[in-house]
Amino acid sequence: MTPGTKALLEQVQSWPQEDQEELAEVAREIESRRTGVYRLSDEERTAVRAGMEDARRGDFASDEEIDELYRLHPRA
């Protein structure tokens, strides 16, 4: 580990939890790019499980909700 990285990680211990979680998310993205494997966070895993349960119940987004999504986030 480089000295700069080690010093930064020591500073991270004093950061608010929200900032530490943001750093962990970025680190997971870098790791997935390096290894080709993305590991879900606990929050992401919970969201996926909730979505799968919605799908099992047949609870899907309406056409209007999808249209709104594409209006807010246009495809490139």
C-alpha positions as CSV (number, residue, x, y, z in Angstrom):
1,M,0.0,0.0,0.0
2,T,1.3,3.4,-0.8
3,P,2.1,5.8,2.0
4,G,-0.5,8.3,0.7
5,T,-3.2,5.6,0.5
6,K,-2.4,4.4,4.0
7,A,-2.5,8.0,5.4
8,L,-5.9,8.6,3.7
9,L,-7.4,5.4,5.1
10,E,-6.3,6.4,8.6
11,Q,-8.1,9.7,8.1
12,V,-11.2,8.0,6.8
13,Q,-11.8,6.5,10.3
14,S,-12.8,10.0,11.5
15,W,-15.2,10.6,8.6
16,P,-19.0,10.5,9.1
17,Q,-20.5,7.1,8.3
18,E,-22.2,8.4,5.1
19,D,-18.8,9.5,3.7
20,Q,-17.2,6.2,4.6
21,E,-20.0,4.4,2.8
22,E,-19.6,6.6,-0.3
23,L,-15.9,5.7,-0.3
24,A,-16.6,2.0,0.0
25,E,-19.0,2.3,-2.9
26,V,-16.3,3.8,-5.1
27,A,-13.8,1.2,-4.0
28,R,-16.3,-1.6,-4.9
29,E,-16.6,-0.1,-8.4
30,I,-12.9,0.0,-8.8
31,E,-12.6,-3.6,-7.6
32,S,-15.3,-4.8,-9.9
33,R,-13.5,-3.1,-12.8
34,R,-10.3,-4.8,-11.9
35,T,-11.8,-8.2,-11.3
36,G,-14.9,-8.3,-13.5
37,V,-16.9,-9.2,-10.4
38,Y,-19.2,-6.6,-8.6
39,R,-20.0,-7.4,-5.0
40,L,-23.3,-5.9,-3.8
41,S,-23.4,-3.9,-0.6
42,D,-25.9,-5.0,2.0
43,E,-28.1,-2.1,1.0
44,E,-28.0,-3.1,-2.7
45,R,-28.7,-6.7,-1.8
46,T,-31.7,-5.7,0.3
47,A,-33.0,-3.6,-2.6
48,V,-32.6,-6.4,-5.1
49,R,-34.4,-8.8,-2.8
50,A,-37.3,-6.3,-2.4
51,G,-37.4,-5.9,-6.2
52,M,-37.5,-9.6,-6.7
53,E,-40.3,-10.0,-4.2
54,D,-42.3,-7.2,-6.0
55,A,-41.7,-9.1,-9.3
56,R,-43.0,-12.4,-7.8
57,R,-46.2,-10.5,-6.7
58,G,-46.5,-9.1,-10.2
59,D,-46.0,-5.6,-8.9
60,F,-44.2,-3.8,-11.8
61,A,-43.8,-0.1,-12.7
62,S,-46.6,1.3,-14.7
63,D,-46.1,2.7,-18.2
64,E,-46.6,6.2,-16.8
65,E,-43.8,5.6,-14.2
66,I,-41.5,4.3,-16.9
67,D,-42.3,7.4,-19.1
68,E,-41.5,9.7,-16.2
69,L,-38.2,7.8,-15.6
70,Y,-37.1,8.3,-19.2
71,R,-38.2,12.0,-19.1
72,L,-36.1,12.6,-16.0
73,H,-33.2,10.5,-17.3
74,P,-33.1,10.6,-21.1
75,R,-31.2,7.8,-22.8
76,A,-28.1,8.8,-24.7
